């Protein structure tokens, strides 16, 4: 499905960049001040990586790394997926979906020319939201308990907790063994 909009139509031309030697604390302050969720890492005039809020949480905070002492280069992603500015927005979104990423540096003839995020795409093509939602629904479906998955497992309609012993109460509600007595 082609949209008629090109990556170059939606990309940010002057994204916020940082150097690899600054601390995660400084990155967080920049992200907060500029209201962004990612920063491109630029060294010697070239994009060498990206650091996202997700990187900071999973690679630093979850491992209890000190944000004041940990540098960007220690956790930044250096294997970047990129896209050309003449590609259709749908191609960019498909790439994001397939690689489970939300940011794409835009490269033309080997030179960095912009930055594209899911937010940029949705500003110009909000109907593509369905494609994004579909990806996350499929990804999450296998991790969330649902009725009908197992014979007696699911989420209690009273307490909201998952149980492998769900029963149908007289009123048709599906409840856990702890809540069955409260009906």
C-alpha positions, -999 to +999 in steps of 0.1 A: +000+000+000+016+033-011+006+065+006+019+090-019+039+107+009+076+104+009+099+100+039+113+134+030+079+149+035+076+138+071+112+137+084+127+161+109+155+180+091+175+191+121+171+164+148+187+168+182+221+152+184+246+145+211+282+132+213+290+097+225+310+109+255+281+127+274+264+110+304+230+094+304+220+120+329+228+148+304+208+128+277+178+126+300+180+163+307+181+171+269+153+147+262+132+163+289+140+199+278+134+191+241+104+167+246+119+139+226+123+102+232+155+097+212+188+114+203+211+107+175+247+103+183+270+124+161+307+122+161+331+137+135+301+150+116+286+116+111+258+097+128+274+069+147+244+057+168+211+064+185+201+064+221+164+061+231+144+062+263+140+025+259+178+020+257+183+040+288+157+020+308+167-015+295+204-011+292+212+012+321+185+017+347+175-020+348+212-028+354+215-001+380+242+018+361+249+053+374+234+077+349+259+104+359+288+082+352+276+060+323+282+075+289+261+073+258+287+052+240+283+025+266+247+018+257+239+034+224+227+014+194+253+015+166+237-009+141+213+016+126+185+008+102+182+037+077+159+048+049+161+071+019+141+103+017+124+092-016+109+061-001+072+060+006+061+065+042+045+031+041+079+015+034+094+033+064+066+021+087+069-015+074+106-014+081+099+000+116+074-028+122+096-056+109+126-045+129+106-034+160+120+001+159+104+035+161+132+057+146+150+058+113+179+080+103+173+092+067+203+088+044+207+101+009+238+092-012+256+082+020+249+115+038+226+120+068+197+143+058+170+138+084+153+116+110+120+099+109+099+087+139+066+070+142+052+103+155+063+120+124+045+094+102+013+097+122+013+135+119+012+131+081-007+098+077-028+091+108-047+063+091-014+042+093-020+039+130-039+007+123-007-009+109+012+001+140-015-012+164-017-045+145+020-051+150+018-045+188-015-065+191+001-095+175+033-092+196+014-088+228-013-115+221+010-144+230+020-128+263-014-119+277-039-144+291-072-144+273-104-165+278-104-195+256-066-199+256-067-227+281-097-245+295-095-230+330-071-201+327-077-164+322-083-131+340-107-128+368-135-104+360-137-093+396-101-088+409-084-086+375-057-111+384-046-139+361-055-174+374-051-209+360-083-218+378-110-196+363-146-207+369-178-194+355-200-181+383-238-184+383-242-149+368-219-157+339-189-139+352-155-157+349-138-155+383-109-170+402-113-194+431-107-166+456-134-144+442-160-171+435-170-170+472-177-133+471-205-136+446 
